[in-house]
Amino acid sequence: MIRLFCRNTIVAIVCLMLSGLAYPISASANFIATADYLAAEDRQARLERVQAALMQERISARLTELGVDPAQATQRVAALSDSELVQLDEKFQELPAGAGALEVVLLVFLLLLILDLTGVTNVFPTIGPGKT
């Protein structure tokens, strides 16, 4: 009796499983607009730029001074809305990176030139007092 019940139950389960195979599984795909795709790509590029800026040693040290964990700041940046991310990225783009470096190099060159002309140093051996 139990054997007959088990056999009938197994047959019923197998029949139910096989009947599910008869229904086709449909897949659907939608087109994505070019503007949506470009917006997603633009967001990813902005996010990478901002996170790279946050990983700079100077900014990371300043965040730590202010009591913000740099890893937590990176997570917060990833959670920003598109408009907030655009604003933050634009702020980072406006900040001077190495501003005044050319002026410093020129100032050092002129200082060495003046010191060499007065005979204090001998950085440029072809110029100096008495060499014309």
Buried (B, 14 or more C-beta within 10 A) or exposed (E): EEEEEEEEEEEEEEEEEEEEEEEEEEEEEEEEEEEEEEEEEBBEEBBEBBBEBBEEEEBBEEBEEEEBEBEEBBEEBEEBEEEEBBEBBEEBEEEEEEEEEEEEEEEEEEEBBEBBBEEEBEEBEEEBEEEE
